[in-house]
Amino acid sequence: MSTARIIEILEWREGVAHRRALIRAGASKADIACAILGGAIVRLRKGVYALPAADPLVAVAARHGGAVACISALRAHGIWVLDGPNRPHVWLGGKGRTHAHPDCRCIDHHDAGRATFGLTPVRLALVQVAQCCDAETFFVAYESAWRLGKLAPADRQWIRSVVPARRRWLVDLARGDADSGLESLVRLRLVRIGISVEPQVLIVGVGRVDFLLSGRLIVEVDGRENHDGQSLRHKDLVRDAAAAALGYDTLRFDYALVVYEWATVERAILARLSRAPHPFVG
């Protein structure tokens, strides 16, 4: 088999493959050795080979013994996840074993099934997050995956059936229209303290707002990537003025406030609701 053909096979397999997969495809040991000698592929560990340009995270997981899993897989799939320690999570399958490699910081997952290489599918990665991480991390990732169209109805049903019982209420609470993980986080935290939340409300004369509380308090959350320029800031002020003219109050919070100073956010919302004619606070 030509080296070009070996490269094609690896490309189909997200850049990494076991020797037996290459041999089943028709490569000989001599063909593999020639591809290594020519620098077309590299040996990750005994019997496992990769393209030099393979995703480094996929390569680390393969070196460890499996597929990129849990929160690591969700990041790679483009799903919004909360910031946290960036240690590689690796799915080894029900009976897989780890392989020693330099600077290993991997977190093992032994969910049932046979792990290959590459990225764990989104729905399985979400179940792993539900088992491995806190409720907020799972919830924001679940809503992000739904919003991005990465979860079919059957996937959502399957996830609900297999996540730990303590996480099922989060699946039931979830929606598919949150504009960002930050919005998901705010809604979950407000629900947890007993505040009734209407998300994504269209107010004539103002536009669509992130949240409406108690029928009169607008809460907007601005992600890190948005609202950086003066023009966007001006648009926010125009919206807030329009809302005030209609009798609404508005509170705005950015990523840093929501994630790192939530107590300040909560106090502000509760104080403003306490001044409303009919605060809806549990």
Order of alpha helices (4+ residues) and beta strands (2+ residues): alpha-beta-alpha-alpha-beta-beta-alpha-beta-alpha-beta-beta-alpha-alpha-alpha-alpha-alpha-beta-beta-beta-alpha-beta-alpha-alpha
